Amino acid sequence: MVHITALPSELLTLIVSYVDPSSWKDLRQTCRLLSYVTAQLLFESLKLYPTQASYEIMDEILTGSSLEDAVKTVYINTREHPYDSDDEEEAYFPGEFENRISRLKTLSKVQNVVLQFDKRCGVSRHHWITKPPQTVAFRKKALSVLFEWLASLEAPLQSLGI
C-alpha cells in the first residue's frame, strides 16, 4: 500500500484542504511534507491591522521564514475593529502602519489584496451630518501607500478590493 506522503503535493494539498482548519496546526507537527502543505494553507492570507500584535505576526512571517511564499491574499484593515467602532474623533494614518505596508514588497506570490476603510467612509443618508473619522486626507494617504506597494509587485494581481 502506498503511503499518503508518496502522493503528489497538489493532491496532498487538496486532501489536507478538506481537513478541519482547527486540525491544521496539529497536522503541521507530523512530518516535513505535511508541515509544508499545511503551512501553505494556514498562511495563505495575511490580515494587517494598525496594532502591535498584527505587526509582530507580520514580522514573524517576513523575517527569516519560508512562509512568505505561502501568502496569497493580503487584507489591509485601516481600523482595529472596522465594524464595531463608533469613534467620532478623526483618525490618523500611523507611520508604523505605512512602513509595514511598504515591507509587504517581499511577498512575491500575492494574488489578491483588500483594503478596508472604516464602515462610515461611504456616503449614507443617515450619516451625512457627521464627519467620518477617516477623512478624505486619511483615505488619500492610505490609497497612495497601497498603490505604491502594488506598483512594486513583479506579478499582476488577480483581484483588488477597496
C-alpha angles and dihedrals in degrees: 000000000000117000117239092241089061090070120101113271092245091059092043091052090050092050093047091048088067092055115098107271090230087066096052093087091054092044089052089065096058105077141335096262094050089043090057093045095048092044088058089055098040095050102034090111129044121198114200120196128174091256135108092239091055091048091053093052090049091049090053091053096044102043120074100327136112090229094093090082092053095062110098101154128043123195113195110194115189092199129053091226105018096183103031102053126093097177115157099193119100114265123227128210106242116228089221090057090050090052091051093052090050090052090060087083089092091065100095100177101052110139103164132041130184124188113195124195130190115298091246098056092098124079114259134172090233099051102038093110097055122065114235115243091237102066127200089263090054093050092045090054092047092049094048091051090047095049092045088057093044091051089056094056115109096212126046120251124251092213141007124191126188 
